Amino acid sequence: MGISGTLRTMSLADLMQWIFHSLKTGTLIIQGVTTEKRVFFERGYIISTTSDDPREYLGQFLLSYGYITEEELTRAMEVQSQSNMLLGKILVMIGAISSDELQKLMRIKAEESLYEIFLWDEGEFTFIEDLLPEIKMIPLKIDPTKIIMEGLRRSDEWKRVKQVIPSMRTIPFRAMDMEAEMDAREQLILDQCNGKHTVADIALLTRSRDFHTSMILFQLHNRNLVTFSTPEEALAIEEHRNSRFADIDEAELEVHRLMTRSGMLLKKGIFQEAWDTIRKVQTLRPDELAVEERIEKVQTHILSSLQAKGIRTSAIPFLKLPLEEISNLNLTPKEGFILTRINGHYDIQNILALAPMHVVDAYLVFDSLMNRDIIGIQHGDPQN
């Protein structure tokens, strides 16, 4: 027996309890605003999860926990491209981590992926009974009851955090002349509070999950170590998205206007603004098929256009300016992240594997850096 619906009509906690108590085997597919996750069950227990969020890929997860280096991940990815082995097994094989560490971290990765769903405002789900992936995964056996209890606790915490940090576009400011004892993670995040970086930027730069970044900033705020300022546009989008009383006709008009504008920008070759605009539509209409299809078309058009300019996976980017000159440039956090991975040896595929961001965002960064003559590209295989 299959089941489908929305997280508003049936909460994730109720859904997981039903699967657990019914001893179901199958795949639970949950589609959020920008992310799809899959949870695999065997006789009611969670045995694995997958996600299309780049930050949840195994390599990115292990990097964020400090278990592997970027060099080790690059080496493992090269082996994987030649052998089609699972990345985890390759990392064990090359001695980057032990098999026990891999088992432990795969469990933490699955749990963290599930906890995040409890923070979603919107989502659609489908449970397909008796469907499991053909590829053999590292086996886990997670009791959904534990996930539900921690997920609900985090959901309550998140509501408190959102009163102070209403959007990931909120900008934290470090308080002046304030000293306090803190652990390494708190210090790492506090160091990024420069009045320019948004909460989302800080999560990217510190390889942290949104929840953990926001919680630390919330705690630092309570200790009077940071304050916040939210751009008007971010607040407007957030309020519009969360409002249950928004005028339907007005919302439809705004979606139509943004989709039309995205198309016009795409034709003019203004790719960054076109991409940003269509992603705004996604926040307003996360579940509409027409919006998903338009996003796919915009993505395909941008990637194919940039590939035609030479930004291909086999191309090797190199710096055209000395490091001291680059350090004085006004760079975005994403540009800074990509630039620090350009060493004249890594090709774009290597750098994409290291970057916890959407592939379109990464390609647009390469394009921006090329257009500003900060980097050049050396071409390898012309077919890639």
Long-range contacts (C-beta under 8 A, 24 or more apart in sequence): 1-129, 2-26, 2-126, 2-127, 2-128, 2-129, 3-126, 3-127, 4-124, 4-125, 4-126, 4-127, 5-124, 5-125, 6-122, 6-123, 6-124, 6-125, 6-287, 7-117, 7-120, 7-122, 7-123, 7-124, 7-125, 8-122, 10-125, 12-117, 12-118, 12-125, 12-148, 12-151, 13-118, 13-148, 13-151, 13-152, 15-125, 15-127, 16-144, 16-147, 16-148, 17-144, 17-145, 17-148, 19-44, 19-127, 19-144, 20-44, 20-45, 20-143, 20-144, 20-145, 24-127, 24-129, 25-129, 25-130, 25-132, 26-127, 26-128, 26-129, 26-130, 26-131, 26-132, 27-127, 27-128, 27-131, 27-132, 27-133, 28-125, 28-126, 28-127, 29-125, 29-126, 29-127, 29-128, 30-117, 30-123, 30-124, 30-125, 31-123, 31-124, 31-125, 31-287, 32-117, 32-120, 32-122, 32-123, 32-286, 33-120, 33-122, 33-123, 33-282, 33-283, 33-286, 34-279, 34-282, 34-286, 37-113, 37-114, 37-117, 39-114, 40-132, 40-133, 40-137, 42-132, 44-144, 45-141, 45-142, 45-143, 45-144, 46-110, 46-114, 46-140, 46-141, 46-142, 46-143, 46-144, 46-147, 47-137, 47-139, 47-140, 47-141, 47-142, 48-106, 48-110, 48-133, 48-137, 48-138, 48-139, 48-140, 49-109, 49-110, 49-113, 49-114, 51-113, 54-355, 54-356, 54-357, 54-358, 54-359, 55-207, 55-209, 55-356, 56-109, 56-112, 56-113, 58-87, 58-88, 58-106, 58-109, 59-87, 59-353, 59-354, 60-207, 60-356, 61-105, 61-109, 61-112, 62-91, 62-97, 62-105, 63-207, 63-354, 64-207, 64-208, 64-209, 64-356, 65-105, 65-108, 67-96, 67-97, 67-101, 67-105, 68-96, 68-97, 70-341, 70-354, 72-96, 73-353, 73-354, 74-346, 74-350, 74-353, 74-354, 77-349, 77-350, 77-353, 78-350, 86-135, 86-137, 86-138, 88-138, 102-138, 103-138, 106-138, 106-140, 107-140, 107-142, 110-140, 110-142, 111-142, 111-147, 111-150, 112-209, 114-147, 114-151, 115-147, 115-150, 115-151, 115-154, 115-211, 116-209, 116-210, 116-211, 117-151, 118-151, 118-152, 118-154, 118-155, 118-158, 119-154, 119-155, 119-158, 119-210, 119-211, 121-241, 121-242, 122-286, 122-287, 124-287, 154-211, 157-215, 158-211, 158-214, 160-218, 161-214, 161-215, 161-218, 164-218, 164-221, 164-228, 165-199, 165-214, 165-217, 165-218, 165-228, 166-230, 166-234, 166-235, 166-238, 167-199, 167-230, 167-234, 167-235, 167-237, 167-238, 168-198, 168-199, 168-200, 168-203, 168-210, 168-214, 169-198, 169-199, 169-200, 169-230, 169-231, 169-233, 169-234, 170-198, 170-199, 170-228, 170-229, 170-230, 170-234, 171-195, 171-196, 171-197, 171-198, 171-199, 171-228, 171-229, 171-230, 171-231, 172-197, 172-199, 172-202, 172-217, 172-220, 172-221, 172-226, 172-227, 172-228, 173-226, 173-227, 173-228, 173-229, 174-225, 174-226, 175-224, 175-225, 175-226, 175-227, 178-224, 178-225, 180-223, 180-225, 182-220, 185-216, 186-216, 186-219, 186-220, 189-213, 189-216, 189-217, 189-220, 190-220, 190-225, 190-226, 193-217, 193-220, 193-226, 195-229, 197-333, 201-332, 201-333, 204-333, 204-334, 204-337, 204-356, 204-357, 205-333, 205-336, 205-337, 207-356, 237-280, 237-283, 240-284, 241-283, 241-284, 251-284, 254-284, 255-281, 255-284, 255-285, 255-291, 258-284, 259-291, 259-294, 262-294, 262-298, 266-298, 266-301, 266-302, 269-305, 271-302, 271-305, 271-306, 271-364, 271-367, 272-364, 272-368, 274-298, 274-302, 275-299, 275-302, 275-360, 275-361, 275-364, 299-360, 302-360, 302-363, 302-364, 303-359, 303-360, 303-363, 306-363, 306-364, 306-366, 306-367, 309-367, 309-370, 310-377, 310-379, 311-348, 311-363, 311-366, 311-367, 311-370, 311-377, 312-348, 312-379, 312-384, 313-347, 313-348, 313-349, 313-352, 313-384, 314-347, 314-348, 314-349, 314-379, 314-380, 314-381, 314-384, 315-347, 315-348, 315-377, 315-378, 315-379, 315-380, 315-384, 316-344, 316-345, 316-346, 316-347, 316-348, 316-377, 316-378, 316-379, 316-380, 317-342, 317-346, 317-348, 317-351, 317-366, 317-369, 317-375, 317-376, 317-377, 317-378, 318-342, 318-344, 318-375, 318-376, 318-377, 318-378, 319-344, 319-374, 319-375, 320-373, 320-374, 320-375, 320-376, 321-373, 321-374, 326-374, 329-374, 332-365, 334-361, 334-362, 334-365, 335-365, 335-368, 335-369, 338-362, 338-365, 338-366, 338-369, 339-369, 339-374, 339-375, 342-375, 347-380
